[in-house]
Amino acid sequence: MTEEILSLVHAPVADSPEVAIALALVRAAEPAGAVREALGPVAGRSTARARLFGTAAAKLHLEWAAVVAAVAALDGATDAVVAGYAVARAVADGLGPDHAAAGWCLETTAGTVAAAAAAARVLDLRGPALRHAIGIAATQASGLSAVKGTPLGAAQLGHAAATGVEAALLARNGVTAAEDPLSGRRGLFALMGPRGES
């Protein structure tokens, strides 16, 4: 399943007016002042921008907000958001319904991996670098559904976006990850998905 998901990153996508609107809304949203203040002078960096946009996107209640925020932070285009959405849905399917039932937040677990995929598309990562970006993100994917709708839930979405951007940047600079980060024996699906399946 990892290979199928990797192939979605650079697959051709159709234009989507809805995605263009979502991306414009996130770019125009006022990031949370407290988050911007806490980040201080690093607020202009890509990962910090992703965190700010993710926190703002949470307030807009966008589907897969971390994906939109990651693309906005890297000044990417709608094609990266659409590809990220496809990855998010595939990762969510791989995690299965028990993942959310166990208390995990799909928007941040699958969303972290999808944000990395979208960032990888913006950065044109391919081959091993793409695989490592997904692996780095999968290693850090987390989030609890208990905080959805709270200020911490918004921060959690911002963290997912920032982690996705950071994963793509780390992979671009040579950091490596597991060879089969999603469906491997100790990959994300085996550890956070349905029991006994990988």
C-alpha positions in Angstrom: 0.0 0.0 0.0 3.0 2.3 0.6 3.8 2.3 -3.2 0.2 3.1 -4.1 0.2 6.1 -1.8 3.6 7.3 -3.0 2.2 7.2 -6.6 -0.6 9.6 -5.6 1.9 12.4 -4.8 2.8 13.2 -8.4 -0.3 11.8 -10.2 -2.1 14.1 -12.5 -5.0 16.0 -10.8 -8.0 17.9 -12.0 -8.4 21.6 -11.2 -10.6 22.2 -8.2 -12.3 25.5 -7.6 -13.2 24.4 -4.1 -9.6 23.7 -3.3 -8.5 27.1 -4.7 -11.1 28.8 -2.5 -9.8 26.8 0.6 -6.2 27.7 -0.2 -7.2 31.4 -0.6 -9.1 31.4 2.7 -6.2 29.9 4.6 -3.7 32.4 3.1 -6.0 35.3 4.0 -6.9 34.0 7.5 -5.4 35.8 10.5 -3.1 33.3 12.3 -3.8 33.1 16.0 -2.0 36.0 17.7 -0.9 33.8 20.7 0.7 31.3 18.4 2.4 34.0 16.3 3.7 35.7 19.4 5.0 32.4 20.9 6.9 31.7 17.7 8.5 35.1 17.7 11.2 35.8 15.2 11.0 32.3 13.6 7.3 33.0 12.5 8.5 33.6 8.9 10.1 30.1 8.4 8.3 27.5 6.4 7.5 25.2 9.3 6.4 28.1 11.5 4.2 29.5 8.7 2.7 26.0 8.4 1.9 26.0 12.1 0.3 29.4 11.8 -1.7 28.5 8.8 -2.7 25.2 10.3 -4.0 26.9 13.4 -5.9 29.4 11.3 -7.3 26.6 9.0 -8.7 24.8 12.0 -10.9 27.7 12.7 -12.2 27.5 9.1 -13.2 23.8 9.6 -11.6 22.8 6.3 -11.3 19.1 5.3 -7.7 18.0 5.8 -6.6 21.5 7.1 -3.0 20.4 7.6 -2.7 19.7 3.9 -4.0 23.1 2.9 -1.8 24.8 5.5 1.4 23.0 4.4 0.8 24.1 0.8 0.0 27.6 1.8 3.2 27.8 3.9 5.3 26.8 0.9 3.4 29.1 -1.5 2.3 26.0 -3.5 -0.6 25.6 -5.9 -3.9 23.8 -5.7 -2.5 20.7 -7.4 -0.5 19.9 -4.3 -3.6 20.3 -2.1 -5.6 17.9 -4.4 -2.7 15.4 -4.3 -2.5 15.8 -0.5 -6.2 15.1 -0.2 -5.8 11.9 -2.2 -3.0 10.8 0.1 -5.0 11.7 3.2 -7.9 9.6 2.1 -5.6 6.6 1.3 -3.8 6.8 4.6 -7.1 7.2 6.5 -8.3 4.0 4.7 -5.1 2.2 5.6 -5.6 3.2 9.3 -9.1 1.9 9.2 -12.2 2.9 11.3 -10.8 1.5 14.5 -8.1 4.2 14.5 -10.5 7.0 15.1 -12.6 4.8 17.5 -9.5 4.3 19.6 -9.3 8.1 20.1 -6.8 9.1 17.4 -7.5 12.2 15.4 -7.5 11.3 11.7 -7.1 14.9 10.6 -3.7 15.0 12.4 -2.4 11.4 12.0 -3.3 10.9 8.3 -3.1 14.7 7.9 0.6 14.8 8.9 1.5 12.2 6.3 -0.7 14.0 3.7 0.8 17.4 4.6 4.3 15.8 3.9 3.0 14.4 0.6 1.6 17.8 -0.4 4.9 19.6 0.6 6.9 16.9 -1.3 4.9 17.7 -4.4 5.5 21.5 -4.0 9.2 20.8 -3.5 9.2 18.2 -6.4 10.6 15.4 -4.2 10.7 12.0 -6.0 12.2 8.6 -5.5 14.0 8.0 -2.2 13.5 11.6 -1.0 9.7 11.3 -1.4 9.7 8.0 0.4 11.7 9.4 3.2 9.5 12.5 3.5 6.5 10.2 4.0 8.5 8.0 6.4 9.6 11.0 8.5 6.0 12.2 8.7 4.7 8.8 9.5 7.2 8.5 12.4 5.8 11.7 13.9 2.1 11.3 13.1 -0.1 11.7 16.1 -3.0 13.6 17.6 -5.9 12.9 19.9 -9.5 13.4 19.0 -10.3 14.5 22.5 -9.0 18.0 21.8 -10.9 18.6 18.6 -12.7 21.9 18.6 -10.5 23.3 21.4 -7.6 25.8 21.1 -5.3 22.8 21.6 -7.0 21.0 18.7 -6.2 24.0 16.5 -2.6 23.9 17.6 -2.6 20.1 16.9 -3.6 20.8 13.3 -0.9 23.4 13.0 1.6 20.9 14.4 0.5 18.4 11.8 1.0 20.9 9.0 4.4 22.0 10.3 5.5 18.4 10.8 4.6 17.6 7.2 6.6 20.6 5.9 9.5 19.7 8.1 9.5 16.1 6.9 9.7 17.2 3.3 12.5 19.6 4.0 14.4 17.1 6.0 14.1 14.5 3.3 15.2 17.0 0.7 18.3 17.5 2.7 19.2 13.9 3.0 17.5 12.7 6.2 16.3 9.1 5.7 13.4 7.0 7.2 12.1 3.5 7.1 11.9 1.8 3.7 8.2 0.9 4.1 6.9 3.6 6.5 3.2 2.9 6.1 2.5 -0.7 5.4 5.7 -2.3 6.7 5.7 -4.7 9.6 6.4 -1.8 12.0 4.9 0.9 9.8 2.1 3.3 10.6 -0.7 1.0 9.6 0.6 -1.9 11.6 1.1 0.2 14.7 -1.9 2.6 14.6 -4.3 0.7 12.3 -6.4 -2.4 12.7 -5.0 -5.0 15.0 -3.2 -7.8 13.2 -3.2 -6.1 9.8 -0.5 -4.3 7.9 
